[in-house]
């Protein structure tokens, strides 16, 4: 009988260890979800602060040093004018890293935050000076990607 009790005890210990193992896995998953949620909230708050900063400092586009772009949404085909402190070529895809330049009017028209440059107007000098005045690096504002056709070539 003592053997039977020992077997029951080891089974119970095994069950307990399995339960602990599952609990640790669940805790790890919960922690990952919590961290992801906190990171998303921090990013959203940072983007909001950047937008508020630009609005409060009354930095307005267009500036005499900016380039006027006409972007076309990939999905719905709508076009929007955008004044930007960087140079692009027709056919490039512009993707915004934040809402600093793509304001609410653009978001109302665009189903996504990127579009194809279909027209460029008013090439101007002093683009780098304008970026320095804004206190950002060009990559902080947006990334410019070649069109998918040009990437493949």
C-alpha positions in Angstrom: 0.0 0.0 0.0 2.8 2.4 0.6 3.8 1.9 -3.0 0.3 2.9 -4.1 0.5 6.1 -2.0 3.9 6.9 -3.5 2.5 6.5 -7.0 -0.5 8.7 -6.3 1.9 11.3 -4.7 4.2 11.4 -7.8 1.2 11.7 -10.1 -0.1 14.6 -8.0 3.3 16.2 -8.2 3.4 15.6 -11.9 0.0 17.2 -12.3 1.0 20.1 -10.1 4.2 20.7 -12.2 2.2 20.5 -15.4 -0.3 23.1 -14.0 2.5 25.4 -13.0 4.1 25.0 -16.5 0.8 26.0 -18.1 0.4 28.9 -15.7 3.9 30.1 -16.5 3.1 29.9 -20.3 -0.1 31.8 -19.8 1.7 34.5 -17.6 4.3 34.9 -20.3 1.7 35.3 -23.0 -0.2 37.8 -20.8 3.1 39.8 -20.2 3.8 39.9 -23.9 0.3 41.2 -24.6 0.7 43.8 -21.9 4.0 45.0 -23.2 2.7 45.2 -26.7 -0.3 47.3 -25.4 2.0 49.6 -23.5 4.3 50.1 -26.5 1.3 50.9 -28.7 -0.1 53.4 -26.2 3.4 55.1 -25.8 3.7 55.4 -29.6 0.2 56.9 -29.9 0.9 59.4 -27.1 4.3 60.4 -28.7 2.6 60.9 -32.1 -0.1 63.0 -30.4 2.6 65.1 -28.7 4.4 65.7 -32.0 1.2 66.8 -33.7 0.3 69.1 -30.8 3.9 70.5 -30.8 3.6 71.4 -34.5 0.2 72.9 -34.1 1.2 75.0 -31.1 4.4 76.2 -32.7 2.3 77.2 -35.7 4.7 75.7 -38.2 2.6 75.9 -41.3 3.0 74.2 -44.6 3.6 75.3 -47.3 6.8 77.1 -46.8 8.8 78.8 -49.5 11.3 76.0 -49.3 8.8 73.2 -49.5 7.9 71.1 -52.5 4.3 70.6 -53.5 3.5 67.0 -54.2 0.3 65.4 -55.5 -0.2 62.0 -54.0 -2.6 59.3 -55.2 -4.0 56.7 -52.8 -3.2 53.1 -53.7 -6.6 51.8 -52.8 -9.2 54.4 -53.7 -7.4 56.4 -56.3 -8.1 59.8 -54.7 -5.5 62.5 -55.0 -4.4 65.1 -52.4 -1.9 67.9 -52.5 0.8 67.9 -49.8 3.5 70.4 -49.1 6.6 68.7 -47.9 10.2 69.6 -47.0 11.8 66.8 -49.1 12.3 66.0 -52.7 10.5 63.2 -54.5 10.1 62.0 -58.0 7.0 61.0 -59.8 6.3 57.3 -59.3 7.8 57.1 -55.8 5.7 55.8 -53.0 5.5 58.1 -50.0 4.7 56.6 -46.6 4.2 58.8 -43.6 5.9 57.6 -40.3 3.6 60.0 -38.3 0.8 62.3 -38.8 3.0 65.4 -38.7 2.6 66.0 -42.4 -0.4 64.0 -43.3 -3.1 66.0 -41.5 -6.8 65.1 -41.1 -7.8 66.3 -44.5 -5.4 63.8 -46.1 -6.6 61.0 -43.8 -10.2 61.7 -44.8 -9.3 61.1 -48.5 -6.7 58.4 -48.0 -7.7 54.9 -47.0 -4.0 54.3 -46.1 -1.1 56.5 -45.1 0.9 56.0 -48.3 0.4 57.1 -51.8 2.1 57.4 -55.2 3.6 60.7 -56.1 1.9 61.6 -59.4 3.0 65.2 -59.7 5.7 67.3 -58.3 5.6 71.1 -58.4 7.9 73.9 -57.3 11.3 72.4 -56.8 12.9 74.7 -54.3 16.2 75.3 -52.7 16.9 75.1 -49.0 15.2 71.8 -48.3 17.9 70.7 -45.8 17.7 74.1 -44.0 13.9 73.6 -43.6 14.4 70.1 -42.1 17.0 71.5 -39.7 14.6 74.3 -38.7 11.9 71.7 -37.9 14.4 69.9 -35.6 13.8 66.5 -37.2 15.7 64.3 -39.6 14.1 63.5 -42.9 13.6 59.9 -41.8 11.6 61.0 -38.8 9.1 62.7 -41.0 8.6 60.1 -43.7 10.3 57.3 -45.7 10.3 57.4 -49.4 10.1 54.1 -51.2 10.6 53.5 -54.9 7.6 52.0 -56.7 7.3 48.2 -56.7 8.2 48.1 -60.4 11.4 50.0 -59.8 12.3 47.8 -56.8 12.1 44.7 -59.1 14.4 46.2 -61.7 
